[in-house]
Amino acid sequence: MIDALSASAIGIPVRDRDELGRGAEAPGNVLLPARATGLPKPSVANASQIVALHRSARTERAGRLSGSNLELALAGIDVVPGRG
C-alpha cells in the first residue's frame, strides 16, 4: 500500500485566467500573476477540481509556485467544502 501511495501525486489544475472569465473568482480559486508562476499569462489554480495522478503521468513542468502561492492554493482546497 505504501508503494502505491508514493507513486501518486495530487494535482491542482491551473488554467488561463482569461479562459475562466468570471469563474476565476469562484470560491477556492487562487489568482496567480504570470510573474509568480513563470507562465506566459495570469492563471488560476482551480482548487475545486483537484485530481490524483500517477507520478509517471507527469510530462514536463510548465511553471512553478512559490511557497506562499502554494499555501494559498492548498488553502483554496479547504474553501471548496466550506471549511475555510
Buried (B, 14 or more C-beta within 10 A) or exposed (E): EEEEEEEEEEEBEBBEBEEBEEEBEBEBBBBBEEEBBEBEEBBBBBBBEBEEEEEEEEEEEEEEBEEEBBEBBBBBBEBBEEEE
